[in-house]
Amino acid sequence: MKDNIIKIIKSVVPYLLSLLAGLYLIVIFTGSFMGLAQYKIAFTEKFSDVLKQLALHPLSHYLAYIHEKNPLAIILSIALILYLIYFALRRKKAKGSWETADTETHGSADWGNSKELFSKYFGVGQKKLKEDFDNSIDQEIIDKLNKERVEE
């Protein structure tokens, strides 16, 4: 029971940290946007103060944006939550597809010597292969090449 709880906590913690980091970035982005709207011309002078306040007090600013129903903060928060849910589901699905069989190989990996591999995938014998190769070559071209080589 305790092991299951620890396992669940370990699987949830990365998503909670991602959520907090994402919300922190949302606060800074939304606050910067709001500061730009408020100060317009003097924004370059006030920007460092705005960022300092946002970085030091993200929770109070985030709660203020949600209380004021700031559309930018709400839309970005919803997008972040949906993205994390999508990522979590996709990761869980991908993890299941990476499981291997009891053969200690991954995917279609196959081990063996060259004779086993060639006999398995290329069932053509050496004599048949030579005959097919000889028949595929145009004899006139061979004669012409031999003739040119002799003339040199």
Protein Blocks (a to p, Z undefined) as FASTA:
>chain_A
ZZmmmmmmmmmmmmmmmmmmmmmmmmmmmmmmmmmmmnmmmmmmmmmmmmmmmmmmmmlm
mmmmmmnopaklmmmmmmmmmmmmmmmmmmmmmmmmmpccfkopghjaccddfklmmmmm
mmccfklmmmmmmmmpcfklmmmmmmmmmmZZ
